[in-house]
Amino acid sequence: MEKPYKRLYRSKKEKILLGLMAGLGEYFRIDPIILRIAIVALLFLTQAGLAVPVIYLIFALLVPYNPEGTK
């Protein structure tokens, strides 16, 4: 029996903006708060800070919501 592969989904349950960080946290088994802090740090501490919101929106548009709706 084949093991189903893991998929990246946005979270409907733990979302703050679009659920992307909660979905990434679930996928990588990391607390979403850590990912959110890292994104804010990238936004303010790097020269490419203006690209961070654009990349976030692109990924949020490409990654679907979890079809189960519970995670």
C-alpha positions as CSV (number, residue, x, y, z in Angstrom):
1,M,0.0,0.0,0.0
2,E,1.4,3.4,-1.0
3,K,1.9,6.1,1.5
4,P,0.1,9.3,0.5
5,Y,2.4,12.2,0.0
6,K,2.2,15.2,2.1
7,R,0.6,18.3,0.6
8,L,0.8,22.0,1.5
9,Y,-2.5,23.7,2.2
10,R,-3.5,27.0,3.8
11,S,-5.3,26.6,7.1
12,K,-8.8,27.8,7.7
13,K,-8.8,27.1,11.4
14,E,-5.6,28.9,12.6
15,K,-5.4,31.6,10.0
16,I,-4.7,35.3,10.8
17,L,-4.5,36.8,7.3
18,L,-4.7,34.1,4.6
19,G,-3.7,31.0,6.5
20,L,-0.4,30.5,4.7
21,M,1.8,30.6,7.7
22,A,-0.4,28.3,9.7
23,G,-0.4,25.9,6.7
24,L,3.4,26.1,6.4
25,G,3.7,25.5,10.2
26,E,1.5,22.4,9.9
27,Y,3.5,21.1,6.9
28,F,6.9,21.6,8.5
29,R,5.6,20.9,12.1
30,I,6.7,24.3,13.3
31,D,4.8,26.7,15.4
32,P,3.2,29.3,13.0
33,I,4.2,32.1,15.4
34,I,7.8,31.4,14.7
35,L,7.2,31.7,10.9
36,R,5.2,34.9,11.4
37,I,8.0,36.4,13.4
38,A,10.5,35.4,10.7
39,I,8.4,37.0,8.0
40,V,8.1,40.3,10.0
41,A,11.8,40.2,10.6
42,L,12.4,39.8,6.9
43,L,10.1,42.6,6.1
44,F,11.9,45.1,8.3
45,L,15.5,43.9,8.5
46,T,16.3,43.1,4.8
47,Q,16.7,45.3,1.8
48,A,14.3,43.1,-0.1
49,G,11.6,43.8,2.5
50,L,9.2,45.2,0.0
51,A,9.2,41.9,-1.9
52,V,8.1,39.9,1.1
53,P,4.4,41.0,1.0
54,V,4.3,40.3,-2.8
55,I,5.8,36.9,-2.4
56,Y,3.4,36.1,0.4
57,L,0.4,37.1,-1.7
58,I,1.6,35.0,-4.7
59,F,2.1,32.0,-2.5
60,A,-1.3,32.6,-0.8
61,L,-2.9,32.6,-4.3
62,L,-1.1,29.5,-5.4
63,V,-1.6,27.3,-2.3
64,P,-5.2,26.0,-1.9
65,Y,-7.2,25.9,1.4
66,N,-7.3,22.5,3.1
67,P,-10.2,20.6,1.6
68,E,-10.9,19.0,5.0
69,G,-11.5,22.4,6.4
70,T,-10.5,21.4,9.9
71,K,-6.8,22.0,9.8
